[in-house]
């Protein structure tokens, strides 16, 4: 009875005005290129082309979880798993059936111009370059470093300048978890201070510069200044190898193989989330999802793989196919309570955090 009433309610939201004819997709700027390629393929197959907006993972989740009905997106892309607070927001606004789809693997690259020296960096040194406060001589002080060579004499005397993602970005969340928090631990910051507060606070003296959700613009800015660094997903490095290069991190080079195996220490999964209640009301949602996770798209020789998406393990691929083919909704109540079935899997440590 409850399900029937919910279906009637959802139907009324769409029939008050004519339902949209095209799929609305928001979210991650990292997933945006893959989603755009998928949208083009979907359109070429005779379907209405989806609209895809790179709002950032956090911004996309906020829009997606805002409610049900044609005024809200059908799908949101994410460069990290859903957070507990986002699951709560969905539940509060009646978005109770959400399908989590793992699209593939990506590697966060810390890149600079091909006209500069390629660096082999340690995570603790990246933290020391970017953090607002750092450990120096047994004390936590305002970051005094202005050049990379001041952090380690093996680095060139480049001025420290790093282009960073905005707070709404899933890429920033992932970078903070994979690089800043880990680098913070290794630097001795936590041991001296007694807690990890401040590990992800970036310096505000012009050495870190916040950019928007346009990774192509970051690539352009890196190409303009050989001493400048920035971070983004592997696909942007792969597509611009004539302009930029990825730093070696903790001794490992970012490649499709090292990202797929998670040998590369900045590897992470990418996602998209589907509003199950919109399937069958907005045309083509399931068909689009099926296209995105098909062998032709994400297989070893898939068109998304060719663009830079690293394939998943067989086990995760099976989970992805099952979630789409059988429209398996995630347990939002558990997620809201910081529980996720894949939390112990590599790359899923931040799921429902």
Secondary structure, DSSP 8 states (H G I E B T S, - for coil): -HHHHHHHHHHHHHHTS---SS-EEEE-HHHHHHHHHHHHHHHHTTS---EE----HHHHHHHHTT-SSTTS-SEEEESS---HHHHHHHHHTT---EEEEEEEEEEEEEEEETTS---EE-HHHHHHHHBSEEEETTEEEE----BHHHH-TTS---B--EEE--TT-HHHHHHIIIIIHHHHHHHTHHHHHSS-TTTT-B--SSSEEE--S-HHHHHHHHHH-TT-EEEEEHHHHHTTTTTEEE-EETTB---HHHHHTT-STTEEEEEEEEEGGGBTTBTTHHHHHHHHTSHHHHSTT-HHHHHT-B---HHHHHHHHHHHHTT----HHHHHTT--TTTTSTT-TTTT-
